[in-house]
Amino acid sequence: MTTSQSTAEFILDQLASAGFVRVRKMFGDYALYCNEKVIGLICDDQLFIKYTDPGKEFAEGRYSEGFAYAGAKPSMNVSDAIDDRDFLCTLIRLTADALPRPKEKKKKIRTKPTR
């Protein structure tokens, strides 16, 4: 099953005040970014947020443990709270702040093949 674009757009709208938030479509579902950090996934029209200590403490009792897809790491399924804009924005900010900065990608140097 895949995520509908309208679900991803709704979640982005809810997170408008959380910082620079965007999604990237991947295999029919979406990766969720905040300030260029992957903080969660939107899979099968459900919102999964990475576990962090501050996020777990803040969201206590408002999430269930879930797996975005088969073989994924466990994460917080906060799908039941997507209508609560303030809760989501705070959770996203706390999660993004707790995660490490993404590593800089090295530029590939292409060389001409020798004959």
C-alpha positions as CSV (number, residue, x, y, z in Angstrom):
1,M,0.0,0.0,0.0
2,T,1.2,3.5,-0.6
3,T,0.6,6.9,0.9
4,S,-1.7,9.4,-0.8
5,Q,-0.3,12.7,-1.7
6,S,-3.1,14.4,0.2
7,T,-2.0,12.8,3.4
8,A,1.6,14.0,2.9
9,E,0.3,17.5,2.1
10,F,-1.9,17.5,5.2
11,I,1.0,16.5,7.5
12,L,3.2,19.2,5.9
13,D,0.5,21.8,6.5
14,Q,0.2,20.7,10.1
15,L,4.0,21.1,10.5
16,A,4.3,24.5,8.9
17,S,5.6,26.2,12.1
18,A,8.0,23.4,13.0
19,G,10.9,24.7,11.0
20,F,12.0,23.8,7.5
21,V,9.9,20.7,6.9
22,R,9.7,18.8,3.6
23,V,8.9,15.4,2.3
24,R,10.6,13.3,-0.4
25,K,8.7,10.6,-2.2
26,M,10.3,7.2,-2.0
27,F,8.8,3.9,-3.2
28,G,5.3,5.2,-3.0
29,D,5.7,6.5,0.5
30,Y,7.5,9.6,1.9
31,A,10.6,10.4,4.0
32,L,9.9,13.4,6.4
33,Y,12.7,15.9,6.8
34,C,13.1,18.7,9.3
35,N,16.0,21.1,8.8
36,E,17.5,18.5,6.4
37,K,17.4,15.7,9.0
38,V,15.3,12.6,8.3
39,I,13.0,12.5,11.3
40,G,10.4,10.1,10.2
41,L,8.4,8.4,7.5
42,I,4.9,8.6,6.2
43,C,4.0,5.1,5.1
44,D,0.5,3.6,4.4
45,D,-1.0,7.0,5.4
46,Q,0.5,6.7,8.8
47,L,3.1,9.0,10.5
48,F,6.2,7.3,12.0
49,I,8.7,9.4,13.9
50,K,12.2,8.3,14.9
51,Y,12.7,7.5,18.6
52,T,14.7,10.0,20.6
53,D,14.8,10.4,24.4
54,P,13.2,13.9,24.3
55,G,10.6,12.8,21.8
56,K,9.6,9.8,23.8
57,E,9.4,11.8,27.0
58,F,7.3,14.5,25.4
59,A,4.9,12.1,23.5
60,E,4.5,9.6,26.4
61,G,1.1,8.0,26.1
62,R,0.3,9.6,22.7
63,Y,2.1,7.1,20.4
64,S,2.3,3.4,19.8
65,E,5.4,1.5,18.7
66,G,5.2,0.6,15.1
67,F,7.2,-0.3,12.0
68,A,6.9,1.9,8.9
69,Y,7.6,-1.1,6.7
70,A,8.9,-4.7,7.0
71,G,12.4,-4.7,8.3
72,A,12.3,-1.1,9.5
73,K,13.6,0.0,12.9
74,P,10.8,0.5,15.5
75,S,9.5,4.1,15.6
76,M,6.7,6.1,17.2
77,N,3.4,5.8,15.3
78,V,1.7,9.2,16.0
79,S,-1.0,8.8,13.4
80,D,-3.7,9.3,16.0
81,A,-2.3,12.7,16.8
82,I,-2.0,14.2,13.3
83,D,-4.9,16.6,14.0
84,D,-3.0,18.1,16.9
85,R,-0.8,20.7,15.2
86,D,0.9,22.0,18.4
87,F,1.8,18.5,19.6
88,L,3.2,17.5,16.2
89,C,5.3,20.6,15.8
90,T,6.8,20.3,19.3
91,L,7.5,16.6,18.7
92,I,9.1,17.3,15.4
93,R,11.3,20.1,16.8
94,L,12.4,18.0,19.7
95,T,13.2,15.0,17.5
96,A,15.2,17.1,15.0
97,D,17.2,18.8,17.7
98,A,18.1,15.4,19.2
99,L,19.3,13.8,16.0
100,P,22.8,14.3,14.7
101,R,23.5,16.6,11.7
102,P,23.5,14.7,8.4
103,K,27.0,13.9,7.1
104,E,28.2,15.9,4.2
105,K,28.1,14.0,1.0
106,K,31.5,13.8,-0.8
107,K,31.5,15.0,-4.3
108,K,32.4,12.2,-6.8
109,I,35.3,12.9,-9.0
110,R,34.9,11.4,-12.3
111,T,38.0,10.4,-14.3
112,K,38.2,9.5,-17.9
113,P,38.7,5.8,-18.5
114,T,42.1,4.9,-19.9
115,R,42.4,2.7,-23.0
